[in-house]
Amino acid sequence: MAAEETRPAYSRWRVETHDPDADEWAPGMPFYSADEAHARRTSLDAHHPRWRDGRPVERRVVRETTTWTVEPPR
């Protein structure tokens, strides 16, 4: 019965941009295929390679994978 109660796992990808002033990664919009995310990163790198002050922009593609597990009764 537990398998009927679970949801299928899914993945989505994001192109994150590193903010050097805050020293953290900022997530972008989700993509539902790795190819779309990598194409977006390539486009961003080509059109917006540097910050206003001339520093290079760091980007990465990350994958979020979600699984749903039914917990046993206590």
Secondary structure, DSSP 8 states (H G I E B T S, - for coil): -HHHHS---EEEEEEEEEETTTTEEE---EESSHHHHHHHHHHHHHH--B-TTS-B--EEEEEEEE--------
